[in-house]
Amino acid sequence: MEREGLKRLLDLERLAERKARIYSRLLTDVRLAKELEEMSSRHEARKGTLEKMAQGVVER
């Protein structure tokens, strides 16, 4: 059950990361584009953490 929850969270992080990256490239407002690119990076970092958790690797 935990593994399924992690998988679902991982899928959501992948989607959020992809959308933020795409939107950051479409915006003409430089400040907003930068903020979305940073948001994409945060989603990518969480995605990495969730992948490790799903594989049973726990960071301390």
ROTI-63125 format. One record per atom (N, C-alpha, C): residue in one letter; atom name; x, y, z. Coordinates in Angstrom, 3 decimals. Example, Ala and Ser with C-alpha at 12.3 -4.5 7.8 and 13.67 -1.06 7.14 Angstrom:
<recs>
+------+-------+----------+----------+----------+
! pase ! vokol !       c1 !       c2 !       c3 !
+------+-------+----------+----------+----------+
!    A !     N !   13.190 !   -5.690 !    7.800 !
!    A !    CA !   12.300 !   -4.500 !    7.800 !
!    A !     C !   13.200 !   -3.300 !    7.800 !
!    S !     N !   12.850 !   -2.250 !    7.080 !
!    S !    CA !   13.670 !   -1.060 !    7.140 !
!    S !     C !   12.900 !    0.030 !    7.870 !
+------+-------+----------+----------+----------+
</recs>
This chain:
<recs>
+------+-------+----------+----------+----------+
! pase ! vokol !       c1 !       c2 !       c3 !
+------+-------+----------+----------+----------+
!    M !     N !    0.820 !   -1.183 !    0.000 !
!    M !    CA !    0.000 !    0.000 !    0.000 !
!    M !     C !    0.872 !    1.259 !    0.000 !
!    E !     N !    1.927 !    1.281 !    0.802 !
!    E !    CA !    2.830 !    2.431 !    0.823 !
!    E !     C !    3.493 !    2.626 !   -0.528 !
!    R !     N !    3.869 !    1.519 !   -1.135 !
!    R !    CA !    4.547 !    1.592 !   -2.433 !
!    R !     C !    3.626 !    2.223 !   -3.487 !
!    E !     N !    2.342 !    1.872 !   -3.445 !
!    E !    CA !    1.381 !    2.450 !   -4.388 !
!    E !     C !    1.228 !    3.957 !   -4.146 !
!    G !     N !    1.219 !    4.350 !   -2.885 !
!    G !    CA !    1.143 !    5.768 !   -2.552 !
!    G !     C !    2.360 !    6.530 !   -3.047 !
!    L !     N !    3.529 !    5.938 !   -2.875 !
!    L !    CA !    4.755 !    6.565 !   -3.370 !
!    L !     C !    4.735 !    6.668 !   -4.891 !
!    K !     N !    4.235 !    5.625 !   -5.536 !
!    K !    CA !    4.167 !    5.624 !   -7.000 !
!    K !     C !    3.242 !    6.736 !   -7.485 !
!    R !     N !    2.131 !    6.903 !   -6.800 !
!    R !    CA !    1.186 !    7.958 !   -7.189 !
!    R !     C !    1.807 !    9.340 !   -6.983 !
!    L !     N !    2.463 !    9.547 !   -5.839 !
!    L !    CA !    3.139 !   10.818 !   -5.591 !
!    L !     C !    4.230 !   11.078 !   -6.623 !
!    L !     N !    4.964 !   10.033 !   -6.983 !
!    L !    CA !    6.019 !   10.156 !   -7.978 !
!    L !     C !    5.442 !   10.575 !   -9.327 !
!    D !     N !    4.331 !    9.961 !   -9.712 !
!    D !    CA !    3.676 !   10.331 !  -10.969 !
!    D !     C !    3.231 !   11.794 !  -10.951 !
!    L !     N !    2.692 !   12.242 !   -9.820 !
!    L !    CA !    2.254 !   13.636 !   -9.704 !
!    L !     C !    3.435 !   14.606 !   -9.762 !
!    E !     N !    4.548 !   14.254 !   -9.132 !
!    E !    CA !    5.738 !   15.107 !   -9.188 !
!    E !     C !    6.289 !   15.182 !  -10.608 !
!    R !     N !    6.289 !   14.053 !  -11.309 !
!    R !    CA !    6.749 !   14.056 !  -12.709 !
!    R !     C !    5.901 !   15.004 !  -13.544 !
!    L !     N !    4.591 !   14.917 !  -13.385 !
!    L !    CA !    3.681 !   15.761 !  -14.145 !
!    L !     C !    3.878 !   17.237 !  -13.792 !
!    A !     N !    3.969 !   17.547 !  -12.513 !
!    A !    CA !    4.152 !   18.928 !  -12.073 !
!    A !     C !    5.480 !   19.487 !  -12.588 !
!    E !     N !    6.525 !   18.683 !  -12.535 !
!    E !    CA !    7.841 !   19.122 !  -13.015 !
!    E !     C !    7.789 !   19.421 !  -14.512 !
!    R !     N !    7.169 !   18.537 !  -15.264 !
!    R !    CA !    7.066 !   18.707 !  -16.713 !
!    R !     C !    6.257 !   19.953 !  -17.077 !
!    K !     N !    5.115 !   20.139 !  -16.403 !
!    K !    CA !    4.269 !   21.297 !  -16.694 !
!    K !     C !    4.976 !   22.601 !  -16.353 !
!    A !     N !    5.619 !   22.661 !  -15.204 !
!    A !    CA !    6.312 !   23.885 !  -14.802 !
!    A !     C !    7.420 !   24.220 !  -15.788 !
!    R !     N !    8.152 !   23.205 !  -16.254 !
!    R !    CA !    9.238 !   23.445 !  -17.213 !
!    R !     C !    8.685 !   23.951 !  -18.543 !
!    I !     N !    7.600 !   23.341 !  -19.010 !
!    I !    CA !    6.992 !   23.777 !  -20.275 !
!    I !     C !    6.485 !   25.208 !  -20.156 !
!    Y !     N !    5.739 !   25.493 !  -19.083 !
!    Y !    CA !    5.199 !   26.841 !  -18.908 !
!    Y !     C !    6.307 !   27.876 !  -18.778 !
!    S !     N !    7.404 !   27.509 !  -18.146 !
!    S !    CA !    8.498 !   28.475 !  -17.989 !
!    S !     C !    9.070 !   28.884 !  -19.338 !
!    R !     N !    8.983 !   28.010 !  -20.318 !
!    R !    CA !    9.511 !   28.322 !  -21.649 !
!    R !     C !    8.508 !   29.085 !  -22.505 !
!    L !     N !    7.247 !   29.048 !  -22.134 !
!    L !    CA !    6.214 !   29.731 !  -22.917 !
!    L !     C !    5.976 !   31.169 !  -22.471 !
!    L !     N !    6.324 !   31.481 !  -21.231 !
!    L !    CA !    6.039 !   32.803 !  -20.676 !
!    L !     C !    6.956 !   33.874 !  -21.251 !
!    T !     N !    6.402 !   35.052 !  -21.429 !
!    T !    CA !    7.210 !   36.177 !  -21.891 !
!    T !     C !    7.711 !   37.018 !  -20.727 !
!    D !     N !    7.067 !   36.903 !  -19.572 !
!    D !    CA !    7.511 !   37.606 !  -18.364 !
!    D !     C !    8.711 !   36.854 !  -17.795 !
!    V !     N !    9.866 !   37.479 !  -17.841 !
!    V !    CA !   11.116 !   36.831 !  -17.442 !
!    V !     C !   11.087 !   36.387 !  -15.981 !
!    R !     N !   10.537 !   37.239 !  -15.104 !
!    R !    CA !   10.487 !   36.909 !  -13.677 !
!    R !     C !    9.629 !   35.676 !  -13.424 !
!    L !     N !    8.456 !   35.618 !  -14.049 !
!    L !    CA !    7.586 !   34.449 !  -13.883 !
!    L !     C !    8.213 !   33.197 !  -14.486 !
!    A !     N !    8.865 !   33.360 !  -15.624 !
!    A !    CA !    9.521 !   32.217 !  -16.259 !
!    A !     C !   10.600 !   31.648 !  -15.344 !
!    K !     N !   11.363 !   32.530 !  -14.704 !
!    K !    CA !   12.416 !   32.083 !  -13.791 !
!    K !     C !   11.818 !   31.372 !  -12.583 !
!    E !     N !   10.729 !   31.924 !  -12.037 !
!    E !    CA !   10.075 !   31.293 !  -10.887 !
!    E !     C !    9.554 !   29.896 !  -11.240 !
!    L !     N !    8.987 !   29.750 !  -12.420 !
!    L !    CA !    8.496 !   28.430 !  -12.825 !
!    L !     C !    9.641 !   27.456 !  -13.080 !
!    E !     N !   10.746 !   27.947 !  -13.590 !
!    E !    CA !   11.908 !   27.079 !  -13.782 !
!    E !     C !   12.432 !   26.594 !  -12.436 !
!    E !     N !   12.453 !   27.491 !  -11.439 !
!    E !    CA !   12.872 !   27.109 !  -10.091 !
!    E !     C !   11.883 !   26.109 !   -9.480 !
!    M !     N !   10.603 !   26.320 !   -9.732 !
!    M !    CA !    9.584 !   25.399 !   -9.244 !
!    M !     C !    9.790 !   24.019 !   -9.870 !
!    S !     N !   10.108 !   24.003 !  -11.149 !
!    S !    CA !   10.373 !   22.747 !  -11.837 !
!    S !     C !   11.549 !   22.011 !  -11.190 !
!    S !     N !   12.575 !   22.757 !  -10.822 !
!    S !    CA !   13.748 !   22.153 !  -10.166 !
!    S !     C !   13.385 !   21.560 !   -8.808 !
!    R !     N !   12.514 !   22.245 !   -8.064 !
!    R !    CA !   12.080 !   21.711 !   -6.774 !
!    R !     C !   11.283 !   20.422 !   -6.950 !
!    H !     N !   10.418 !   20.392 !   -7.969 !
!    H !    CA !    9.661 !   19.167 !   -8.246 !
!    H !     C !   10.610 !   18.028 !   -8.636 !
!    E !     N !   11.628 !   18.356 !   -9.404 !
!    E !    CA !   12.608 !   17.354 !   -9.823 !
!    E !     C !   13.350 !   16.776 !   -8.615 !
!    A !     N !   13.692 !   17.632 !   -7.657 !
!    A !    CA !   14.384 !   17.170 !   -6.446 !
!    A !     C !   13.474 !   16.256 !   -5.625 !
!    R !     N !   12.203 !   16.649 !   -5.479 !
!    R !    CA !   11.255 !   15.793 !   -4.744 !
!    R !     C !   11.049 !   14.472 !   -5.468 !
!    K !     N !   11.047 !   14.525 !   -6.796 !
!    K !    CA !   10.905 !   13.314 !   -7.592 !
!    K !     C !   12.053 !   12.353 !   -7.289 !
!    G !     N !   13.256 !   12.877 !   -7.206 !
!    G !    CA !   14.417 !   12.049 !   -6.880 !
!    G !     C !   14.303 !   11.424 !   -5.502 !
!    T !     N !   13.833 !   12.199 !   -4.541 !
!    T !    CA !   13.651 !   11.684 !   -3.183 !
!    T !     C !   12.607 !   10.574 !   -3.167 !
!    L !     N !   11.496 !   10.783 !   -3.859 !
!    L !    CA !   10.443 !    9.762 !   -3.904 !
!    L !     C !   10.925 !    8.488 !   -4.600 !
!    E !     N !   11.742 !    8.644 !   -5.642 !
!    E !    CA !   12.286 !    7.467 !   -6.325 !
!    E !     C !   13.150 !    6.651 !   -5.369 !
!    K !     N !   13.974 !    7.335 !   -4.578 !
!    K !    CA !   14.819 !    6.635 !   -3.607 !
!    K !     C !   13.965 !    5.933 !   -2.562 !
!    M !     N !   12.915 !    6.607 !   -2.089 !
!    M !    CA !   12.035 !    6.001 !   -1.095 !
!    M !     C !   11.340 !    4.773 !   -1.671 !
!    A !     N !   10.913 !    4.847 !   -2.919 !
!    A !    CA !   10.234 !    3.720 !   -3.560 !
!    A !     C !   11.189 !    2.524 !   -3.716 !
!    Q !     N !   12.479 !    2.810 !   -3.842 !
!    Q !    CA !   13.468 !    1.745 !   -3.988 !
!    Q !     C !   13.953 !    1.239 !   -2.633 !
!    G !     N !   13.477 !    1.865 !   -1.574 !
!    G !    CA !   13.865 !    1.418 !   -0.248 !
!    G !     C !   15.086 !    2.090 !    0.313 !
!    V !     N !   15.600 !    3.110 !   -0.373 !
!    V !    CA !   16.755 !    3.855 !    0.103 !
!    V !     C !   16.245 !    5.016 !    0.933 !
!    V !     N !   16.668 !    5.089 !    2.182 !
!    V !    CA !   16.208 !    6.147 !    3.073 !
!    V !     C !   17.369 !    7.075 !    3.375 !
!    E !     N !   17.170 !    8.389 !    3.138 !
!    E !    CA !   18.205 !    9.380 !    3.448 !
!    E !     C !   18.050 !    9.832 !    4.878 !
!    R !     N !   19.161 !   10.044 !    5.546 !
!    R !    CA !   19.152 !   10.535 !    6.929 !
!    R !     C !   19.897 !   11.817 !    7.010 !
+------+-------+----------+----------+----------+
</recs>
